[in-house]
Amino acid sequence: MQLNLKNVKALLTDIRFFIYLFFTIRLIGITNPPLEVSHNWRQTTVTMVARNFIETDANMLYPRIDFAGEKTGITGMEFPVLNYLIYFASAIFGYEHWYGRLINLLFSSVGLWFFYLLVRKYFLHPIAFNATLILAVSVWFSYSRKIMPDTFSMSLVLMALYVGTNYLEATKNNWIQLLCYMLLLAFGVLSKLPSGCLLPILVAFYFNKEIPVSRKWLFAAATAFALLPVVWWYFYWVPYLVSTYGFWHFFMGKSIRIGIAEIILHYQDALHNFYDIALKYIGFLACITGLVVMVRKRDKQMMLIATLSFVPFLLIMLKAGFTFTHHGYYMIPFVPVMALLAAYGLQIIQSIQVKGWIILAIAIEGIAAQQHDFRIHENYQNCMKLETALDQFSERTDLILINSGEYPTPMYFAHRKGWINTNEKVLDPNYIDELKSKGLKYIVILKRCFGTEVSMNGYPKIVDNDHFCIYKATPKPD
């Protein structure tokens, strides 16, 4: 019995057990289509690009979406690293919606391990352990199983930071470490530009006199070289794709002046991202406690980490403006720092049992708030019937119009290309005539999900059920 208790204790103090545990929990519903109520639109823009790599063109410099109407669909977006991994898996096993979920979950779980290793290098083991647990049940929990690049890219950046700091602190130059750092950093920031907001933390190492000056310069040069593709992609190639192929999709931010005005106007939603979305309420209180402890102790190391990471994150907030206030995934680049602050704040509690109960409360609150992402609402599932319905009389090359507003999700499940717009535009005969001149063949009217029912008088109705109608774009003869 005593041996078993020792084994249990060893297990519960090994962060790898919890990383495996949370990985296993998030396998529930891993094969679900990207139809959660939260951010299904964002996931389907990833999956449609991956599917187009398979069906149209595998050149990753030319990602294609399906809702650009008669255009090629080529447009500027994040560098499609995650999309291309889905393409590789599909080339081997055949295409499935959920590959992106599993790929992201795998990388994001490894990212937790590297976060733990990174924090453990500079803080006590309990802080590293608790920070990793808090990060695992934060907003990271649900987004790490979504088909989105946010936690995927942050995981690559965390790996890069760990390998990079190992290189800086080694007794001699390790060229393999430096190369791995460059590759991880390049692909991480290429996958999602805001993920680079933790990089300024590395500036602190340039004040370390024990690191040879030559190595600091070499590391700086390697960092700049790794970020060159990022600058080229986002500030040259993305605008080039948009201007050349005529379809704007990717959000590159707005002026800081406008962003500040929007943040002030929607300050309650902006704060909501911090105290509710990121860590939930108990975790956020622990984070605030960490800030207070940091200031009272005048902990220069912690102050440096918090400041060097928050300043670039603040810039991201101000560049995003209103968009930041309404999308929780914008918190992901900063949530590792918040998790570290929360664990740092919990160190003021001497009792291991009390600290354990608080961590448990943070975990229960965090997971409970995200459990809805494990299931698909019945009305959303009916989107999956669009492709079968259209296949009965339509070719995959036929262009369609769907009344889903700004949501591309139904277009992905229709497995067609075309346009998405509001009921008001769909009912505009001049708009329909314009689309018909560009090749519009069918009009899909969604009744319960992503759209509301409207009647397309004068057009032949081909399909009519409880969830959608499909009309032929050719008017009925008089």
C-alpha positions as CSV (number, residue, x, y, z in Angstrom):
1,M,0.0,0.0,0.0
2,Q,2.8,2.4,0.9
3,L,4.5,1.7,-2.4
4,N,1.3,2.4,-4.3
5,L,0.9,5.7,-2.5
6,K,4.4,6.6,-3.4
7,N,3.7,5.8,-7.0
8,V,0.5,8.0,-6.9
9,K,2.4,10.8,-5.4
10,A,5.2,10.6,-7.9
11,L,2.6,10.6,-10.7
12,L,0.7,13.6,-9.4
13,T,3.9,15.6,-9.1
14,D,5.0,14.8,-12.7
15,I,3.7,17.4,-15.1
16,R,3.8,14.8,-18.0
17,F,1.0,12.9,-16.3
18,F,-1.3,16.0,-16.5
19,I,-0.2,16.8,-20.1
20,Y,-1.2,13.2,-21.1
21,L,-4.4,13.5,-19.1
22,F,-5.5,16.7,-20.7
23,F,-4.5,15.4,-24.1
24,T,-6.7,12.3,-23.5
25,I,-9.6,14.4,-22.3
26,R,-9.4,16.6,-25.5
27,L,-9.6,13.5,-27.7
28,I,-13.3,13.4,-26.8
29,G,-15.1,14.3,-30.0
30,I,-11.7,14.8,-31.9
31,T,-13.3,13.5,-35.1
32,N,-16.1,16.1,-34.9
33,P,-16.4,18.4,-38.0
34,P,-15.5,22.0,-37.4
35,L,-19.0,23.0,-36.5
36,E,-18.7,24.2,-32.9
37,V,-20.8,27.3,-32.2
38,S,-17.5,29.1,-31.3
39,H,-15.3,30.0,-34.3
40,N,-16.5,27.4,-36.8
41,W,-16.0,30.1,-39.5
42,R,-12.3,30.4,-38.5
43,Q,-11.7,26.6,-38.6
44,T,-13.4,26.1,-42.0
45,T,-11.1,28.8,-43.6
46,V,-8.2,26.5,-42.5
47,T,-9.8,23.3,-43.7
48,M,-10.9,24.7,-47.1
49,V,-7.3,25.9,-47.8
50,A,-6.0,22.4,-46.9
51,R,-8.6,20.7,-49.1
52,N,-7.7,23.0,-52.0
53,F,-4.1,22.0,-51.6
54,I,-5.3,18.5,-52.3
55,E,-7.9,19.1,-55.0
56,T,-6.5,22.2,-56.9
57,D,-2.9,23.1,-56.3
58,A,-0.4,22.0,-53.6
59,N,1.7,25.2,-53.9
60,M,1.7,26.6,-50.3
61,L,2.6,30.1,-51.6
62,Y,-0.9,30.3,-53.1
63,P,-3.5,29.4,-50.5
64,R,-7.1,29.3,-51.8
65,I,-10.4,29.8,-50.0
66,D,-13.9,28.9,-51.4
67,F,-15.9,32.1,-51.0
68,A,-14.2,34.4,-53.5
69,G,-17.0,33.9,-56.1
70,E,-15.8,33.5,-59.7
71,K,-12.2,34.4,-58.7
72,T,-9.4,31.8,-58.1
73,G,-9.8,32.0,-54.4
74,I,-6.1,32.8,-54.0
75,T,-5.6,35.4,-51.2
76,G,-3.3,36.6,-48.5
77,M,-3.5,34.9,-45.1
78,E,-1.3,33.4,-42.4
79,F,1.5,31.2,-43.8
80,P,-0.3,27.9,-44.2
81,V,1.9,25.6,-42.0
82,L,-1.0,23.9,-40.2
83,N,-3.0,23.7,-43.5
84,Y,-0.1,22.0,-45.2
85,L,0.3,19.5,-42.4
86,I,-3.4,18.6,-42.9
87,Y,-2.6,18.3,-46.6
88,F,0.3,15.9,-45.9
89,A,-1.9,13.8,-43.6
90,S,-4.7,13.8,-46.3
91,A,-2.2,12.8,-49.0
92,I,-1.4,9.7,-47.0
93,F,-4.7,8.7,-45.4
94,G,-7.3,10.5,-47.5
95,Y,-9.0,13.8,-46.6
96,E,-10.9,14.1,-43.3
97,H,-12.2,17.2,-41.5
98,W,-10.6,16.4,-38.2
99,Y,-6.9,15.9,-39.0
100,G,-6.3,19.6,-38.1
101,R,-7.8,19.0,-34.7
102,L,-5.4,16.1,-33.9
103,I,-2.3,17.9,-35.4
104,N,-3.0,21.0,-33.3
105,L,-3.6,19.0,-30.2
106,L,-0.4,17.1,-30.6
107,F,1.7,20.2,-31.1
108,S,-0.1,22.2,-28.4
109,S,0.5,19.3,-25.9
110,V,4.2,19.3,-26.7
111,G,4.1,23.1,-26.3
112,L,2.9,22.7,-22.7
113,W,5.9,20.5,-22.0
114,F,8.3,23.0,-23.4
115,F,6.6,25.8,-21.5
116,Y,7.2,23.8,-18.3
117,L,10.8,23.2,-19.2
118,L,11.3,26.9,-20.0
119,V,9.8,28.1,-16.7
120,R,11.5,25.5,-14.7
121,K,14.9,26.8,-15.8
122,Y,14.3,30.2,-14.1
123,F,11.8,29.5,-11.3
124,L,11.1,27.0,-8.6
125,H,9.6,23.7,-9.7
126,P,6.2,24.4,-8.0
127,I,5.9,27.6,-10.0
128,A,6.7,25.8,-13.3
129,F,4.4,22.9,-12.4
130,N,1.4,25.1,-11.4
131,A,1.9,27.6,-14.3
132,T,1.7,24.7,-16.8
133,L,-1.4,23.3,-15.2
134,I,-3.0,26.8,-15.3
135,L,-2.0,27.2,-18.9
136,A,-3.4,23.8,-19.8
137,V,-6.9,24.7,-18.5
138,S,-6.9,28.3,-19.7
139,V,-8.2,29.4,-23.1
140,W,-5.5,27.1,-24.4
141,F,-7.7,24.1,-23.4
142,S,-10.3,24.5,-26.1
143,Y,-8.3,26.2,-28.8
144,S,-5.7,23.5,-28.8
145,R,-8.2,21.2,-30.3
146,K,-9.6,23.6,-32.8
147,I,-8.5,23.7,-36.4
148,M,-6.8,27.0,-35.9
149,P,-3.1,28.1,-35.9
150,D,-3.1,30.0,-32.6
151,T,-2.0,27.5,-30.0
152,F,-0.1,25.6,-32.7
153,S,2.0,28.7,-33.5
154,M,2.5,29.6,-29.9
155,S,3.7,26.1,-29.2
156,L,6.4,26.4,-31.9
157,V,7.4,29.8,-30.4
158,L,7.7,28.3,-26.9
159,M,9.8,25.5,-28.2
160,A,12.0,28.1,-30.0
161,L,12.4,30.1,-26.8
162,Y,13.5,27.0,-24.8
163,V,16.0,25.9,-27.5
164,G,17.2,29.4,-28.0
165,T,17.9,30.0,-24.3
166,N,19.7,26.7,-24.1
167,Y,21.9,27.8,-26.9
168,L,22.7,31.2,-25.3
169,E,23.5,29.6,-21.9
170,A,25.5,26.6,-23.2
171,T,29.3,26.5,-22.6
172,K,30.0,26.5,-26.3
173,N,28.2,27.1,-29.6
174,N,25.8,24.4,-30.5
175,W,24.9,24.8,-34.2
176,I,22.2,22.2,-34.2
177,Q,20.4,24.1,-31.4
178,L,20.8,27.4,-33.2
179,L,19.3,25.8,-36.4
180,C,16.4,24.3,-34.5
181,Y,15.7,27.7,-32.9
182,M,15.6,29.4,-36.2
183,L,13.3,26.9,-37.8
184,L,10.9,26.8,-34.8
185,L,10.9,30.5,-34.6
186,A,10.3,31.1,-38.3
187,F,7.5,28.6,-38.7
188,G,5.9,29.7,-35.4
189,V,5.7,33.4,-36.2
190,L,4.8,32.6,-39.9
191,S,1.9,30.6,-38.7
192,K,0.5,33.5,-36.6
193,L,2.2,36.8,-36.5
194,P,1.1,37.8,-32.9
195,S,2.8,34.7,-31.5
196,G,6.0,36.6,-31.8
197,C,5.0,38.9,-28.9
198,L,7.1,36.8,-26.4
199,L,10.3,37.3,-28.4
200,P,11.3,40.5,-26.7
201,I,11.9,38.5,-23.5
202,L,15.1,37.3,-25.1
203,V,16.4,40.9,-24.8
204,A,17.0,40.2,-21.1
205,F,19.8,37.7,-22.0
206,Y,21.8,40.5,-23.6
207,F,22.4,41.9,-20.1
208,N,23.9,38.6,-19.0
209,K,27.6,39.2,-18.9
210,E,28.3,35.4,-18.7
211,I,27.2,34.9,-22.3
212,P,30.0,35.7,-24.8
213,V,29.4,38.8,-26.8
214,S,30.1,37.0,-30.0
215,R,27.4,34.4,-29.3
216,K,24.9,37.3,-28.5
217,W,25.6,38.8,-31.9
218,L,25.3,35.5,-33.7
219,F,22.0,34.8,-31.9
220,A,20.7,38.2,-32.9
221,A,21.7,37.6,-36.5
222,A,20.1,34.1,-36.5
223,T,16.9,35.7,-35.0
224,A,16.8,38.3,-37.7
225,F,17.4,35.7,-40.4
226,A,14.6,33.5,-39.1
227,L,12.2,36.5,-39.1
228,L,13.1,37.6,-42.7
229,P,10.5,35.1,-44.2
230,V,7.9,36.5,-41.8
231,V,8.5,40.1,-43.0
232,W,8.5,39.0,-46.6
233,W,5.3,37.0,-46.3
234,Y,3.2,39.4,-44.3
235,F,4.4,42.7,-45.7
236,Y,5.1,41.8,-49.3
237,W,3.6,38.5,-50.4
238,V,0.2,38.9,-48.6
239,P,-0.5,42.3,-50.2
240,Y,0.8,41.0,-53.5
241,L,-1.7,38.1,-53.4
242,V,-4.5,40.4,-52.5
243,S,-3.8,42.9,-55.3
244,T,-3.0,40.3,-57.9
245,Y,-5.9,37.9,-57.4
246,G,-8.4,40.5,-56.3
247,F,-9.8,39.1,-53.0
248,W,-9.2,40.5,-49.5
249,H,-9.6,38.2,-46.6
250,F,-6.8,38.5,-44.1
251,F,-7.0,41.1,-41.3
252,M,-3.7,43.0,-40.9
253,G,-5.0,45.4,-38.3
254,K,-5.7,49.1,-38.4
255,S,-4.1,52.4,-37.4
256,I,-3.2,52.6,-33.7
257,R,-5.2,55.8,-33.4
258,I,-8.4,54.0,-34.5
259,G,-7.5,51.0,-32.4
260,I,-7.2,53.0,-29.3
261,A,-10.5,54.7,-29.9
262,E,-12.2,51.3,-30.4
263,I,-10.6,49.8,-27.3
264,I,-11.8,52.7,-25.2
265,L,-15.3,52.5,-26.7
266,H,-15.4,48.7,-26.0
267,Y,-13.2,48.7,-22.9
268,Q,-15.6,46.3,-21.0
269,D,-15.2,43.7,-23.7
270,A,-11.4,44.2,-23.8
271,L,-11.2,43.7,-20.0
272,H,-13.5,40.7,-20.4
273,N,-10.9,38.9,-22.5
274,F,-8.5,39.2,-19.5
275,Y,-10.6,38.3,-16.5
276,D,-13.0,35.8,-18.2
277,I,-11.6,34.4,-21.5
278,A,-8.0,33.9,-20.6
279,L,-7.9,32.2,-17.2
280,K,-11.5,32.7,-15.9
281,Y,-12.1,34.5,-12.6
282,I,-10.1,32.4,-10.1
283,G,-7.1,32.2,-12.4
284,F,-7.3,35.9,-13.1
285,L,-7.4,36.7,-9.4
286,A,-4.3,34.6,-9.0
287,C,-2.7,36.5,-11.9
288,I,-3.4,39.8,-10.2
289,T,-2.0,38.5,-7.0
290,G,1.2,37.6,-8.9
291,L,1.4,41.2,-10.1
292,V,1.1,42.5,-6.6
293,V,3.6,40.1,-5.2
294,M,6.0,41.0,-8.1
295,V,5.8,44.7,-7.3
296,R,6.1,44.3,-3.5
297,K,9.1,42.0,-3.9
298,R,10.6,44.2,-6.6
299,D,11.3,41.0,-8.5
300,K,13.3,42.3,-11.4
301,Q,13.3,39.0,-13.3
302,M,9.5,38.8,-13.2
303,M,9.1,42.5,-13.9
304,L,11.3,42.1,-17.0
305,I,9.3,39.1,-18.3
306,A,5.9,40.9,-17.7
307,T,7.0,44.2,-19.2
308,L,8.9,42.8,-22.3
309,S,5.9,40.5,-23.2
310,F,3.0,42.9,-22.4
311,V,4.4,45.9,-24.4
312,P,4.2,44.0,-27.8
313,F,0.9,42.4,-26.8
314,L,-0.5,45.9,-26.1
315,L,0.6,46.9,-29.6
316,I,-1.3,43.9,-31.0
317,M,-4.4,45.0,-29.0
318,L,-4.2,48.5,-30.3
319,K,-3.7,47.4,-33.9
320,A,-6.6,45.0,-33.6
321,G,-9.0,47.4,-31.9
322,F,-12.6,46.3,-32.0
323,T,-11.5,42.9,-33.4
324,F,-9.5,42.2,-30.2
325,T,-12.5,42.9,-28.0
326,H,-14.7,40.3,-29.8
327,H,-12.3,37.4,-30.4
328,G,-11.0,35.5,-27.4
329,Y,-8.2,33.8,-29.3
330,Y,-6.3,37.1,-29.4
331,M,-5.4,36.4,-25.7
332,I,-3.5,33.2,-26.6
333,P,-0.1,34.9,-27.2
334,F,-0.2,36.5,-23.7
335,V,-1.9,33.7,-21.7
336,P,1.4,31.8,-21.0
337,V,2.7,35.0,-19.2
338,M,-0.6,35.3,-17.3
339,A,-0.4,31.6,-16.2
340,L,3.2,32.2,-15.0
341,L,2.0,35.2,-13.0
342,A,-0.9,33.2,-11.5
343,A,1.5,30.4,-10.4
344,Y,3.9,33.0,-9.1
345,G,1.2,34.7,-7.0
346,L,0.1,31.3,-5.5
347,Q,3.5,30.9,-4.0
348,I,2.4,33.2,-1.1
349,I,0.2,30.3,0.1
350,Q,2.3,28.1,2.3
351,S,-0.1,25.1,2.5
352,I,0.4,22.7,-0.3
353,Q,-3.2,21.4,0.2
354,V,-4.8,24.8,0.0
355,K,-2.7,25.6,-3.1
356,G,-3.8,22.3,-4.6
357,W,-7.5,23.1,-4.0
358,I,-7.1,26.5,-5.7
359,I,-5.5,24.9,-8.7
360,L,-8.3,22.4,-8.8
361,A,-10.9,25.2,-8.7
362,I,-9.1,27.0,-11.5
363,A,-9.1,23.8,-13.5
364,I,-12.8,23.0,-12.9
365,E,-13.9,26.6,-13.7
366,G,-11.7,26.7,-16.9
367,I,-12.8,23.3,-18.3
368,A,-16.5,23.8,-17.4
369,A,-16.5,27.1,-19.3
370,Q,-15.2,25.4,-22.4
371,Q,-17.0,22.0,-22.3
372,H,-19.5,23.1,-24.9
373,D,-16.7,22.9,-27.5
374,F,-16.9,19.1,-27.3
375,R,-20.2,18.7,-28.9
376,I,-22.0,19.9,-32.1
377,H,-25.5,21.4,-32.0
378,E,-28.0,19.4,-34.1
379,N,-28.8,22.5,-36.2
380,Y,-25.2,22.9,-37.1
381,Q,-24.8,19.3,-38.1
382,N,-27.3,19.8,-40.8
383,C,-24.8,21.8,-42.7
384,M,-23.1,18.5,-43.5
385,K,-26.1,17.5,-45.7
386,L,-25.5,20.4,-48.1
387,E,-22.8,18.6,-50.2
388,T,-25.0,15.4,-50.6
389,A,-28.0,17.5,-51.6
390,L,-26.1,19.5,-54.2
391,D,-24.4,16.5,-55.6
392,Q,-27.7,15.1,-56.8
393,F,-28.0,17.7,-59.6
394,S,-24.9,19.9,-59.4
395,E,-21.2,19.6,-60.4
396,R,-18.5,20.5,-57.9
397,T,-17.4,23.3,-60.3
398,D,-20.8,25.0,-60.2
399,L,-20.8,28.4,-58.4
400,I,-23.3,28.9,-55.6
401,L,-24.6,31.7,-53.4
402,I,-25.4,31.1,-49.7
403,N,-27.3,33.5,-47.4
404,S,-24.8,32.9,-44.5
405,G,-23.7,36.5,-44.2
406,E,-20.0,36.6,-43.4
407,Y,-19.9,33.0,-42.3
408,P,-18.0,30.7,-44.9
409,T,-18.8,27.6,-42.9
410,P,-21.7,26.4,-45.1
411,M,-19.7,27.0,-48.3
412,Y,-17.0,24.6,-47.0
413,F,-19.6,21.9,-46.2
414,A,-21.3,22.4,-49.5
415,H,-17.9,21.6,-51.1
416,R,-18.5,24.2,-53.7
417,K,-17.1,27.7,-54.5
418,G,-19.1,30.9,-54.8
419,W,-20.4,33.8,-52.7
420,I,-21.7,34.3,-49.2
421,N,-23.9,37.3,-48.3
422,T,-26.9,38.5,-46.3
423,N,-30.6,38.0,-47.0
424,E,-30.9,41.6,-48.0
425,K,-28.3,41.2,-50.8
426,V,-29.6,37.7,-51.8
427,L,-33.1,39.3,-52.4
428,D,-31.6,42.1,-54.5
429,P,-32.4,41.2,-58.2
430,N,-29.6,43.4,-59.4
431,Y,-27.1,41.6,-57.2
432,I,-28.3,38.2,-58.4
433,D,-28.1,39.4,-62.1
434,E,-24.5,40.5,-61.5
435,L,-23.6,37.1,-60.0
436,K,-25.3,35.2,-62.8
437,S,-23.1,37.1,-65.3
438,K,-20.2,35.7,-63.3
439,G,-21.4,32.1,-63.4
440,L,-23.8,31.7,-60.5
441,K,-25.8,28.4,-60.9
442,Y,-27.6,27.8,-57.6
443,I,-28.8,29.8,-54.5
444,V,-28.8,28.1,-51.1
445,I,-31.1,29.5,-48.5
446,L,-30.4,28.4,-44.9
447,K,-33.4,28.5,-42.6
448,R,-32.2,27.7,-39.1
449,C,-28.4,28.0,-38.9
450,F,-26.1,30.7,-40.3
451,G,-29.1,32.2,-42.1
452,T,-32.9,32.7,-41.9
453,E,-35.5,31.7,-44.4
454,V,-36.4,34.0,-47.3
455,S,-38.4,33.1,-50.4
456,M,-36.7,33.4,-53.8
457,N,-39.9,34.0,-55.8
458,G,-39.5,33.5,-59.5
459,Y,-36.7,30.9,-59.2
460,P,-37.2,27.1,-59.4
461,K,-37.0,25.4,-56.1
462,I,-35.0,22.1,-56.3
463,V,-34.6,21.1,-52.7
464,D,-36.8,22.1,-49.7
465,N,-36.4,20.7,-46.2
466,D,-36.6,21.9,-42.6
467,H,-33.0,23.3,-42.8
468,F,-32.4,24.7,-46.2
469,C,-33.8,25.4,-49.7
470,I,-31.8,25.2,-52.9
471,Y,-33.0,27.3,-55.9
472,K,-31.8,27.2,-59.5
473,A,-30.5,30.7,-60.4
474,T,-32.3,30.6,-63.7
475,P,-35.7,32.3,-63.4
476,K,-38.9,30.4,-64.1
477,P,-40.2,31.0,-67.6
478,D,-43.2,33.4,-67.8
